[in-house]
């Protein structure tokens, strides 16, 4: 974390009752907080940390290197984009296996007992207070940070274009996914469609609501923070094998630094 990155404070109960103990990473980090770009970059699945009180969730260490634990490559690409665009980046620290910050609490995959064939024993049969601690100390601080940044921009008259950064596996369920990137959208597709056009013109195979669709049921961050505020947005999925190493991460960051302003310009939006 550099001097332009902020760790948001944790508002937790006294130590004996809380999930995150002193000295553990904060649940959310805000990079380049004074950024002037209209683009607000969000990374729901950036990290793969597990709170000490949860041990290893009963999951073998090799499984924590898989997509089930975090969005591979996504944080690195986002950290390169943020200073290049002078954009604020808000990223989540803890593994999606602890709690998925892009699912409504209570959703079957919010705290998954099974993820892509991997059993997560530490998520089985949780009492309500254990679920509430994960929501209170990890999910809420991240989502509150996003809301606070958008509230600040609204009050200051500063525009916001929300960029939700994700990555997807090249193969899932035995099916090869051909797209290099996917543009997800629901009620307000205009910005996403414009970005898709820019990427296709650059020679990339881009899925339209592939390999996933964006809905209120399947997602949380974009529907709540972008669609409810009627802000332009895109939920961008990048294929993980393309951003698994530093070279690929740099290439995709540079591509998006060029492409996002071009998409904005096509819609007459600020860049």
N, C-alpha and C positions, 0 to 999 in steps of 0.2 A: 504494500500500500504506500503510495507516495503522498506528498504533502497536499495534493489536490484531491485526495480520496478521504471520505469521511466514513467512520463506522457509526451507525446510528445507535443511540443508547438503548439498553434493554430496560424495560419497565416490568420488573418481575417481582413476585412475592419474596419474602425472606429466603435465604439460601437453603434451609432444610427442605422447603416445599417446592423448590423450583427445579426445572429440568436442566437449564444451562447454569453451570457453576462458574464462579469467578475464574478468570483466566482463559475461558473458552472463547472461540471466535464469536463476534457479534452475528446475529442472524441476517443482517443486511449491510451492504456497503454501498456508498454513493460516491462515485468517481467523477472528477471534474465538476463539482457542484455548482460552480459559477459559469458553466458553459452557456454560450449565447445562442447556440443553434436551436432552431425549432424542433429538431429531432430529439426525442427522449428515448434512449435505448434501455430496454428492460430484458433481464436475463433471469427467468424464473427458476431455471435448473442449472445454475452456474456451478455450484459446489457439490462436494460429496462427503462433507464432514458428518460424523455421527457424534452426538453428545456423549460425553464420557459415561453418564449414568445409564446409557442404553447399551454399553459395551459395543459389540459388533453386530447387534441385531440378530445374531445367529447365522450371519451370512458369511461365507468364505471370502477371504480378502480378494481373490481373483474376480469374484463377482462384482466387487465395488469398482472395478475397472471397466465394467460394461455399461451400456446405455441405460440399464435399469437404475443405476445409481445417480446419473447426471447426464446432461446433454454434452456429449463429447465434442470438444473443440469450440463450443459456443462462447465460453467465457473469454478465451484467448482472442477470438475474432472481435468480440465486443470491446475488449480492452484496447485493441488497436484502432478500432473505429472511433472511439470516444474522443481522444485528443485530435485525431485527424479532422473530425467534423466540428470540433469544439462543442461536443454534445454531452449532456449529463447521462451517466450510466448508472442504473440501479440494478444490483445483482444480489442474488440470494446465496447464502453460504452453505446451507446444510443439504444433505442428500434428499432427493425426492423420495427415497425409501423411508425416511423419517416422517416427512409429510410433504405432499406435492403442493407447491405454492401456486399451481395453475389448476387446482380443483377446488370446488366448493367443499368446505369441511362437511363431513358426513357422506360425501360421494364414495362409492365402493372402492375407488382407486386413490382416495385421498391419503390413506395410510394402508398401503396394500399388503395383505398377508401372503400374496403370490404375485410375482412380477415376471412376465415372459418365461415362465417355467421354473423360476427360482423361488423356493419357499423362503419367507422372511419370518422366522419364528418369533422375533421380537415384536412383531406387529399383530400376533394372534391373541384374540380374546382380551383386548385391552380394556381396563375399567374406564368409565367416563372421565375420571379425573386425569388419567394418563393422556387420553385423547385431548382433553381441554388444555393440558400443559403444552402440548405440541402446537396447538392452534394459537394459544396465547403468546408463546415465546418465540415462535419461528414464523408461522403464517402471518399473524397479525402485524408484527413489526415490518415485514417486507411490504405487505399491501398498504399499510399506513404510510410508509415512505413514498410509495408511488402516488397515493392520494394527496399527500402533503405537497409534493412537487407540482402536481397539476393544479392544486388550489393556489399555490404561490404564483404560478404562471397566469392563471385566470385573473387574480387580483392585480397583477402587474401589467396586464394587457399583453403578455408575451405569448406568441403562438406556440402550439404544441402539435407535433406529429409523432404518434406513438409507434415505435419499432419494437415488436416483440421477437426476440431472437431465440431460435430453437434449432435442434439438429435431429436427424432421423437416420435409422440404420439402413445400409444398402440392401439388406435382405431381412424380411420379417415373415415368420410363419412359413418359411421355405419359398417365399415368392420374392423374386428380384425386383427391386424398385429402380426404374430407369432414370427417374428425374434427378437432376443435379441440385435442384432447389424446388421448393413448393411455396406457393402464395396462398395463405389461408385468409378467408374473409367471410362475413355473414351479411349483416344489414347494410353496411356502408363499404362496398367493395372498391370504390373508385381508386384510392391510392394504391391498394394492392395490385389491382389490374394494371395500373400505369407502370408500376415497378416490374411486373411480369413482362410487359411489352419491352421495356428497356433491356431486361436481361435476355430475352429471346433474340432481340436485335443484335446483341453481343455474341450470339451463337450458343446460348445455353438452353438445355431442355428443362423447361419449368412447368411444374404441375399446377393446375388451377384447383384449389382445394384438394390437393394430393400431396403427400400420402395420407393426409387426414382432412377432416372437415372441421370448421370452427363453429361451435354451437354454445349456447348457454349451458348445456349439460356437460360437454366435453372440456370446456375451458372456463377460466375465471378472470384472468387479468385483463384481457382485451375486452370481453363483453362488459365488465364492470367499469373499467377506467376509461376506455376509448369510446365504445359504442354508446354508453349511457350519457356521455358528455358530448356526443356527436362530433368527435375529433377524428381527423384523418388518421389512418393506421394501416399497418400490415403486420400479420403474424408470419414471419419468415422461417421456413425450415430449410436447412442446408444438409446435404447428405454427408454423413460423418466421415466416410473415407476420404472426402475431399478436404477436410479440415482437421485431420488427425495429427498432422505434424506442423512445425513452424512455417515451412514454406507454403503449404496450403492455406494456413490461417492468414498469412500475410497477403496472399493472392486474393482471397475472398474479402478480406477487410478492404483492400484497395479497390476491388470491384464495387463494393457497396458504397464506399466513400464517393466514387464517381457516379454511381447509378441512382442513389437516393435523391440528390439534388435534381437530376434529370427528370425523375418521376414527378417531383414537386413542380418543376417548371411546366410540365405538360398540363398540369391542373391549375396553373396560376397560383400556386401556393408558395409561401416563403421558403427559402432554402439557406 
